[in-house]
Amino acid sequence: MNVDYIYHMCRKTAWQQALQSGEYAGSALDLKDGFIHFSTAEQVERTAALHLSGISGLVLLKVPARSVADDLKWEHSRDGALFPHLYRPLRCEEAVEVTELEVDADGCHVFFGLV
């Protein structure tokens, strides 16, 4: 796939812990599945709506796809679409932006201008 950036949402507290060690191993689901789930800019809002609706205290990680390309696999997932999956821990310096996600009154995350 030819995308510039991929995105991952996680709890702010998990990211803060990762900053202490320098690596983010992923959420409980990521650890169970054996890879870190990422989305493209076109996929990230729907991913949030389907899997993280109403959850506050999240951050959005923006990672250049080229910086993790050697360990990134594009695999079929929701509706047969290809999603980026990272098969190693994310080094914290690979996240070029980390943004706190707001939740609106309807429980939806606000992405305006973030992707």
BAZA-937231 format. One line per field, with one value per residue: residue number from 1; y, z negated, x of N, C-alpha, C, O in turn; residue in three letters. Coordinates in Angstrom, 2 decimals. Atoms other than C-alpha are relative to their C-alpha. Layout:
seq: c(NUM  ...)
n.Y: c(Y  ...)
n.Z: c(Z  ...)
n.X: c(X  ...)
ca.Y: c(Y  ...)
ca.Z: c(Z  ...)
ca.X: c(X  ...)
c.Y: c(Y  ...)
c.Z: c(Z  ...)
c.X: c(X  ...)
o.Y: c(Y  ...)
o.Z: c(Z  ...)
o.X: c(X  ...)
type: c(ala  ...)
END
This chain:
seq: c(1  2  3  4  5  6  7  8  9  10  11  12  13  14  15  16  17  18  19  20  21  22  23  24  25  26  27  28  29  30  31  32  33  34  35  36  37  38  39  40  41  42  43  44  45  46  47  48  49  50  51  52  53  54  55  56  57  58  59  60  61  62  63  64  65  66  67  68  69  70  71  72  73  74  75  76  77  78  79  80  81  82  83  84  85  86  87  88  89  90  91  92  93  94  95  96  97  98  99  100  101  102  103  104  105  106  107  108  109  110  111  112  113  114  115)
n.Y: c(-1.19  -1.24  -1.03  -0.69  0.17  0.92  -0.53  0.95  -0.64  0.73  -0.78  -0.95  0.56  1.02  -0.71  -0.59  1.10  0.34  -1.03  0.32  1.10  -0.29  0.84  0.30  1.38  0.11  0.21  1.41  0.64  0.11  1.05  1.26  0.28  0.15  -1.16  -1.24  -0.39  -1.36  -0.35  -1.10  -1.20  0.26  1.04  -0.20  -0.47  1.13  0.89  -0.58  0.13  1.41  0.70  -0.84  -1.02  -0.47  0.17  -1.22  0.23  0.63  -0.81  0.46  0.03  -0.14  0.63  0.12  1.41  0.41  0.24  1.34  0.81  1.34  0.86  -0.29  0.86  -0.45  1.21  -0.17  -0.06  -0.44  -0.13  0.41  -1.07  0.21  -0.81  0.14  0.66  -0.07  1.22  -0.26  -1.19  -1.31  -0.86  -1.25  -1.08  0.19  -0.76  -1.38  -0.82  0.67  -0.98  0.46  0.03  -0.45  0.73  -0.96  0.34  1.26  1.08  0.17  -0.68  -1.15  0.13  -1.13  -0.52  0.86  1.00)
n.Z: c(0.00  -0.11  0.90  0.70  1.44  0.59  1.27  1.06  1.18  1.25  1.22  0.28  1.07  -0.62  -0.75  0.97  0.47  -1.10  -0.08  1.00  -0.49  -1.37  -0.95  0.24  -0.44  -0.46  0.96  0.32  -1.25  -0.84  0.55  -0.27  -1.43  -0.42  -0.79  0.36  -0.98  -0.51  -1.03  -0.88  0.26  -0.43  0.85  1.44  0.66  0.12  1.01  1.30  0.22  0.20  1.08  1.14  0.20  1.35  0.89  0.10  0.45  -1.07  -0.86  -1.38  -0.41  -1.44  -0.28  -1.42  -0.41  -0.46  1.14  0.55  -1.18  0.02  0.93  -0.20  -0.96  -0.37  0.06  -0.12  1.27  -0.09  -1.34  -0.98  -0.25  0.49  1.15  0.37  1.27  0.32  0.66  0.99  0.78  -0.62  0.73  0.27  -0.89  -1.31  -0.02  -0.28  0.69  1.00  0.25  0.84  -0.70  0.74  -0.24  -0.03  0.81  -0.50  0.26  -1.17  0.09  -0.91  -0.82  -0.92  -0.19  0.55  -0.99)
n.X: c(0.85  -0.76  0.51  -1.08  0.10  0.95  0.48  0.38  0.58  -0.25  0.24  -1.08  -0.83  -0.86  -1.03  -0.92  -0.85  -0.89  -1.05  -1.02  -0.83  -0.41  0.74  1.41  0.25  1.38  1.08  0.24  0.41  -1.19  -0.85  0.68  -0.04  -1.39  -0.41  0.68  1.01  -0.04  0.97  -0.36  0.80  1.37  0.59  -0.16  1.23  0.93  -0.59  0.34  1.44  0.36  -0.70  -0.40  1.03  0.25  -1.15  -0.82  -1.36  -0.77  -0.85  -0.16  -1.39  -0.21  -1.28  -0.30  0.02  -1.34  -0.90  0.27  0.36  -0.59  0.74  1.42  0.70  1.34  0.80  1.44  0.72  1.39  0.57  -0.99  -0.96  -1.35  -0.38  -1.40  -0.27  -1.42  -0.43  -1.05  0.35  -0.22  -0.94  0.72  -0.44  0.62  1.25  -0.37  1.01  0.84  1.05  1.10  1.28  1.18  1.24  1.11  1.17  0.56  -0.95  -0.88  -1.29  -0.12  -1.21  -0.10  -1.35  -1.04  -0.45)
ca.Y: c(0.00  3.50  5.65  8.22  7.73  5.06  5.63  3.82  4.77  3.81  4.90  7.95  6.15  3.26  5.73  7.50  4.14  3.39  6.68  5.48  2.33  3.76  1.15  0.57  -3.12  -2.50  -2.94  -6.19  -6.99  -6.26  -8.52  -11.28  -10.98  -10.77  -7.41  -3.76  -2.78  0.35  2.13  4.41  7.96  6.69  3.89  5.42  7.19  4.07  1.99  4.37  4.29  0.48  -0.42  2.59  4.57  6.67  5.81  8.91  9.27  8.08  9.40  9.11  8.06  9.17  7.07  7.40  4.11  4.10  4.13  0.76  -0.69  -3.65  -4.99  -3.86  -6.28  -5.24  -7.80  -8.23  -7.29  -5.46  -5.76  -7.33  -4.06  -4.12  -2.84  -2.16  -4.46  -3.90  -7.11  -5.66  -3.06  0.54  2.63  5.81  8.07  6.58  8.38  11.81  13.15  12.13  13.88  13.54  12.54  14.38  12.68  14.65  14.54  11.54  9.51  9.96  10.85  14.15  13.78  17.12  18.10  15.17  12.80)
ca.Z: c(0.00  0.74  -2.29  -4.04  -7.59  -9.67  -12.91  -16.20  -19.17  -22.70  -26.25  -27.22  -30.34  -28.21  -25.99  -29.01  -30.30  -26.87  -26.93  -30.05  -28.32  -24.81  -23.26  -22.98  -22.80  -22.12  -23.85  -25.37  -22.02  -20.14  -22.46  -22.05  -18.25  -18.02  -16.25  -16.77  -14.95  -12.83  -10.47  -7.50  -7.55  -5.71  -8.24  -11.61  -12.33  -11.64  -13.71  -16.63  -16.19  -16.04  -18.74  -21.02  -21.04  -24.17  -25.61  -26.85  -27.72  -24.33  -22.21  -18.45  -17.30  -13.82  -12.37  -8.98  -7.19  -5.72  -9.21  -10.08  -6.56  -7.17  -9.95  -8.59  -6.93  -5.08  -5.93  -5.17  -8.03  -8.35  -5.17  -3.39  -3.49  -3.94  -7.33  -8.47  -11.23  -12.92  -13.93  -16.55  -19.32  -18.16  -19.13  -20.71  -18.50  -15.45  -16.43  -14.83  -16.43  -19.55  -19.98  -22.75  -21.32  -22.50  -22.78  -21.74  -23.39  -21.23  -22.36  -19.04  -18.87  -17.21  -14.37  -12.63  -11.22  -12.81  -9.83)
ca.X: c(0.00  1.15  0.30  2.43  1.15  -0.55  -2.45  -2.95  -5.13  -4.19  -4.78  -2.76  -1.53  -0.19  1.66  3.13  4.41  5.86  7.77  9.59  10.85  11.12  8.81  5.08  4.15  0.46  -2.87  -4.14  -5.79  -2.56  -0.59  -3.20  -3.17  0.63  0.80  -0.10  -3.28  -2.94  -5.32  -4.90  -6.26  -9.34  -9.93  -9.13  -12.44  -14.50  -12.09  -12.63  -16.40  -16.55  -14.05  -13.46  -16.71  -17.15  -13.74  -11.95  -8.29  -7.02  -4.18  -3.75  -0.29  0.79  3.60  5.29  4.62  8.14  9.73  8.15  7.83  10.17  7.92  4.55  2.15  -0.99  -3.64  -7.31  -9.59  -12.90  -14.98  -12.00  -10.04  -6.28  -5.11  -1.54  -0.31  3.04  4.81  7.11  6.94  6.71  9.71  8.36  10.46  8.69  5.49  5.89  2.68  0.80  -2.53  -5.09  -8.46  -11.54  -14.91  -17.99  -21.42  -22.40  -19.39  -17.57  -13.90  -13.07  -10.57  -11.03  -7.64  -5.80  -5.59)
c.Y: c(1.25  1.09  0.63  -0.30  -1.08  0.47  -1.13  0.82  -0.87  0.91  0.90  -0.56  -1.07  0.66  0.62  -1.07  -0.39  1.00  -0.27  -1.09  0.24  -0.81  -0.20  -1.38  -0.21  -0.21  -1.50  -0.76  -0.19  -1.15  -1.38  -0.39  -0.14  1.12  1.23  0.40  1.48  0.18  1.06  1.20  -0.22  -0.96  0.37  0.46  -1.14  -1.00  0.50  -0.19  -1.44  -0.60  0.84  1.09  0.33  -0.12  1.27  -0.38  -0.71  1.01  -0.65  0.11  0.07  -0.45  -0.02  -1.49  -0.47  -0.33  -1.38  -1.03  -1.42  -0.98  0.19  -0.95  0.58  -1.24  0.34  -0.04  0.41  0.21  -0.35  1.05  -0.38  0.99  -0.22  -0.60  -0.02  -1.20  0.19  1.18  1.27  0.76  1.38  1.12  -0.16  0.71  1.48  0.99  -0.89  1.04  -0.61  0.09  0.47  -0.86  1.01  -0.53  -1.32  -1.19  -0.28  0.76  1.06  -0.07  1.19  0.52  -0.89  -1.01  0.58)
c.Z: c(0.00  -0.85  -0.72  -1.49  -0.36  -1.42  -0.96  -1.17  -1.21  -1.18  -0.25  -1.07  0.55  0.78  -0.95  -0.58  1.07  0.10  -1.00  0.48  1.41  1.05  -0.46  0.60  0.50  -1.14  -0.31  1.26  0.94  -0.48  0.27  1.47  0.55  0.89  -0.50  1.15  0.35  1.00  0.90  -0.39  0.35  -0.93  -1.46  -0.69  -0.18  -1.03  -1.40  -0.32  -0.32  -1.27  -1.26  -0.32  -1.48  -0.97  0.02  -0.46  1.03  0.70  1.38  0.35  1.52  0.31  1.51  0.39  0.40  -1.18  -0.61  1.11  -0.05  -0.87  0.10  1.04  0.22  0.13  0.05  -1.38  0.29  1.46  1.10  0.33  -0.57  -1.12  -0.30  -1.40  -0.22  -0.85  -0.82  -0.85  0.80  -0.86  -0.13  0.94  1.41  0.12  0.16  -0.60  -0.96  -0.46  -0.89  0.79  -0.93  0.39  -0.04  -0.81  0.42  -0.23  1.15  -0.22  1.09  0.70  0.89  0.04  -0.50  1.00  1.40)
c.X: c(0.89  -0.67  1.19  0.02  -1.00  -0.29  -0.39  -0.54  0.28  -0.31  1.22  0.93  0.95  1.14  1.02  0.94  1.01  1.16  1.12  0.95  0.52  -0.74  -1.44  -0.29  -1.42  -0.98  -0.11  -0.41  1.19  0.89  -0.60  0.13  1.42  0.51  -0.75  -0.90  0.17  -1.13  0.60  -0.85  -1.46  -0.73  -0.14  -1.29  -0.99  0.52  -0.35  -1.48  -0.40  0.59  0.27  -1.02  -0.19  1.16  0.84  1.40  0.86  0.90  0.05  1.47  0.06  1.41  0.24  0.10  1.40  0.92  -0.19  -0.23  0.55  -0.77  -1.51  -0.57  -1.39  -0.87  -1.48  -0.64  -1.43  -0.43  1.00  1.04  1.36  0.31  1.47  0.15  1.51  0.40  1.26  -0.47  0.31  1.00  -0.66  0.40  -0.58  -1.34  0.34  -1.00  -0.76  -1.02  -1.08  -1.29  -1.12  -1.19  -1.13  -1.18  -0.65  0.93  0.94  1.30  0.09  1.34  0.26  1.42  1.11  0.56  -0.12)
o.Y: c(1.26  1.88  -0.02  -0.50  -1.31  1.22  -2.18  1.88  -2.09  2.12  0.49  -0.36  -1.18  0.18  0.60  -0.80  -0.66  0.62  0.08  -1.07  -0.37  -0.58  -0.28  -1.58  -1.23  -0.36  -2.31  -1.90  -1.25  -1.96  -2.32  -1.56  -0.69  0.99  1.12  0.54  2.34  -0.79  1.76  1.09  0.30  -0.98  -0.22  0.03  -1.25  -1.58  -0.28  -0.56  -1.67  -1.41  0.29  2.05  -0.56  0.33  1.68  -1.53  -1.38  2.21  -1.87  1.19  -0.69  0.10  -0.47  -2.25  -1.62  -1.12  -1.86  -2.15  -2.35  -2.19  -0.26  -1.14  1.01  -2.07  1.38  -0.88  -0.17  0.94  0.13  0.82  -1.13  2.20  -1.33  -0.13  -0.47  -1.41  -0.58  1.87  1.30  0.91  1.92  1.94  0.78  0.95  2.10  2.16  -2.04  2.06  -1.72  1.10  0.00  -1.42  1.78  -1.61  -1.95  -2.31  -1.28  1.84  0.88  0.02  1.19  0.98  -0.50  -1.44  -0.10)
o.Z: c(-0.55  -0.34  -0.95  -2.08  0.36  -2.01  -0.56  -1.51  -1.17  -1.03  -0.05  -0.98  0.11  0.77  -0.68  -0.79  0.77  0.40  -0.74  0.17  1.83  2.24  -1.66  1.80  1.14  -2.30  0.24  1.47  1.55  0.33  0.58  1.78  1.63  1.50  -1.17  2.29  -0.54  1.45  0.51  -1.22  -0.32  -0.95  -2.17  -1.82  -1.23  -1.78  -2.26  -1.44  -1.18  -1.93  -2.32  -1.03  -2.32  -2.11  1.06  -0.84  0.68  0.72  1.52  0.28  2.21  -0.22  2.25  -0.23  0.15  -1.02  -1.34  0.84  0.40  -0.65  -0.77  2.11  -0.71  1.02  -0.41  -2.22  1.16  2.21  2.23  1.19  -1.54  -0.97  -0.12  -2.36  0.63  -1.94  -0.70  -0.47  1.63  -2.06  0.84  1.31  2.21  1.23  -0.75  -0.77  -0.64  -1.04  -0.64  1.45  -2.05  1.48  -0.99  -1.40  -0.37  0.17  1.15  -0.81  2.20  0.07  1.65  -0.98  -0.40  0.88  2.37)
o.X: c(1.99  -1.46  2.21  1.08  -1.98  0.50  -0.90  -0.02  0.13  -0.50  2.37  2.15  2.10  2.27  2.23  2.12  2.18  2.29  2.27  2.14  1.50  -0.57  -1.73  -0.17  -1.71  -0.60  0.62  0.02  1.34  1.36  0.12  0.37  1.61  1.57  -1.77  -0.46  0.18  -1.73  1.53  -1.75  -2.35  -1.96  -0.95  -1.56  -1.62  -0.26  -0.74  -1.83  -1.25  -0.06  0.55  -0.70  -0.34  1.05  1.35  1.66  1.83  0.62  -0.11  2.06  -0.62  2.38  -0.63  0.85  1.76  1.85  0.68  -0.65  -0.13  -0.70  -2.25  0.00  -2.07  -0.68  -1.93  -0.30  -2.08  0.23  0.86  1.89  1.46  0.12  1.98  -0.46  2.26  -0.14  2.22  -1.41  1.22  0.80  -1.17  -0.44  -0.49  -1.82  0.89  -0.69  -1.09  -0.66  -1.55  -1.57  -1.25  -1.24  -1.25  -1.10  -1.34  0.61  1.66  1.30  -0.40  2.40  1.23  1.95  2.27  1.70  0.21)
type: c(met  asn  val  asp  tyr  ile  tyr  his  met  cys  arg  lys  thr  ala  trp  gln  gln  ala  leu  gln  ser  gly  glu  tyr  ala  gly  ser  ala  leu  asp  leu  lys  asp  gly  phe  ile  his  phe  ser  thr  ala  glu  gln  val  glu  arg  thr  ala  ala  leu  his  leu  ser  gly  ile  ser  gly  leu  val  leu  leu  lys  val  pro  ala  arg  ser  val  ala  asp  asp  leu  lys  trp  glu  his  ser  arg  asp  gly  ala  leu  phe  pro  his  leu  tyr  arg  pro  leu  arg  cys  glu  glu  ala  val  glu  val  thr  glu  leu  glu  val  asp  ala  asp  gly  cys  his  val  phe  phe  gly  leu  val)
END
